[in-house]
């Protein structure tokens, strides 16, 4: 089984992302935090870099959509940068950051559903009118009775 199929735990839609993950560049740097000497020696933090503008698999509309949806995560060069240094294992960090990248791209590329405006039910209108009528009757009953005698 392919490395990225194992990461996704998916076997159907993973095939689309295998080609996309070939365009990813990884940088490995030393991670901070706990770990003693191990942290100072081993580059376990993974930085994922994906250049949206130079991607050959995405069409122009998909590139635009990614640019707008992920604008906070994209640098001025047009590169999507994600990093992970959560664990002391370089492989686990690479898997985590790749999973996050794929889920971000999936979320950004899924079209948002348009809201269907719904009509107010007739029973709700009748209920509102009945409530108004009851309120007006309540206020009428508070008035002093007219003395025409």
C-alpha positions in Angstrom: 0.0 0.0 0.0 1.2 3.5 -0.8 2.5 5.8 1.9 -0.2 8.4 1.4 -3.0 5.9 1.4 -1.8 4.7 4.8 -1.8 8.3 6.0 -5.3 9.0 4.8 -6.8 5.7 5.9 -8.8 6.1 2.7 -8.5 3.9 -0.4 -10.8 5.5 -2.9 -10.3 9.3 -3.0 -6.6 9.0 -2.0 -5.6 8.4 -5.6 -6.5 12.0 -6.5 -4.2 13.3 -3.8 -1.3 11.1 -4.5 -0.5 13.1 -7.6 -1.0 16.4 -5.6 1.3 15.2 -2.9 4.1 14.8 -5.5 4.1 18.6 -5.8 4.7 19.1 -2.1 8.2 20.0 -0.8 9.2 19.2 2.7 11.8 20.9 4.8 13.0 19.4 8.1 14.3 21.6 10.9 15.1 21.2 14.6 12.1 21.2 16.7 11.9 23.1 20.0 10.3 21.9 23.3 10.9 18.9 25.5 13.2 16.1 24.4 16.6 16.9 25.9 19.7 16.2 23.8 17.5 14.5 21.2 15.9 17.8 20.2 19.3 19.5 19.6 20.5 16.7 17.4 17.6 15.6 15.2 15.5 17.7 12.7 12.1 16.4 13.6 9.9 19.4 12.8 8.4 19.2 9.3 7.6 22.2 7.2 5.3 21.4 4.2 5.5 23.9 1.3 3.1 23.8 -1.6 3.2 26.3 -4.4 -0.3 26.9 -5.6 0.5 29.0 -8.6 2.9 26.4 -10.1 0.7 23.4 -9.5 0.1 21.4 -12.7 -2.8 19.4 -11.3 -5.1 22.3 -10.3 -7.0 24.3 -12.8 -7.3 28.1 -12.6 -10.6 28.2 -10.8 -9.3 25.7 -8.2 -6.1 27.8 -7.7 -8.2 30.9 -7.2 -10.5 29.2 -4.7 -7.5 28.0 -2.7 -6.0 31.5 -2.8 -9.1 33.0 -1.4 -10.0 30.3 1.1 -6.5 29.8 2.5 -5.3 33.4 2.2 -4.3 33.5 5.8 -1.9 30.6 5.4 -0.4 31.6 2.0 2.8 33.6 1.8 3.4 36.6 -0.5 5.2 34.1 -2.9 1.9 32.2 -3.3 3.1 29.2 -1.2 1.0 27.4 1.3 3.1 26.6 4.3 2.2 24.2 7.1 4.4 22.9 9.9 4.2 20.2 12.5 6.6 19.5 15.4 4.2 17.9 17.7 6.0 14.6 18.1 9.6 13.5 18.4 9.3 11.4 15.3 10.0 13.0 11.9 7.8 10.4 10.1 4.8 11.0 12.4 5.2 14.8 11.9 5.3 14.3 8.2 2.2 12.2 8.3 0.4 14.7 10.5 1.2 17.7 8.3 0.3 15.8 5.1 -3.1 14.8 6.6 -3.7 18.4 7.6 -2.7 19.7 4.1 -5.1 17.2 2.4 -8.0 18.1 4.7 -7.4 21.8 4.1 -7.3 21.4 0.4 -10.5 19.2 0.5 -12.3 21.8 2.6 -11.2 24.7 0.4 -12.2 23.0 -2.8 -15.6 21.7 -1.7 -18.2 24.2 -3.0 -20.5 25.9 -0.4 -24.1 25.0 -0.6 -26.4 27.9 -1.5 -29.1 28.6 1.1 -32.6 27.8 0.0 -34.9 30.5 1.3 -37.9 29.0 3.1 -41.4 30.3 3.4 -42.8 30.9 6.8 -45.4 28.3 7.6 -49.0 29.4 7.7 -49.4 28.0 11.2 -46.6 30.3 12.4 -48.4 33.3 10.9 -51.7 32.3 12.5 -50.0 31.8 15.8 -48.4 35.3 15.6 -51.7 37.0 14.7 -53.5 35.2 17.6 -50.8 36.3 20.0 -51.2 39.9 18.8 -55.0 39.7 19.2 -54.6 38.3 22.8 -52.2 41.0 23.7 -54.5 43.7 22.4 -57.4 42.2 24.3 -55.3 42.2 27.5 -54.6 45.9 27.1 -58.2 46.7 26.3 -59.3 45.0 29.6 -56.9 47.3 31.5 -58.8 50.4 30.5 -61.5 52.0 32.6 -65.0 51.2 31.4 -66.8 54.0 29.7 -69.7 55.4 31.6 -72.4 56.6 29.1 -75.2 56.7 31.6 
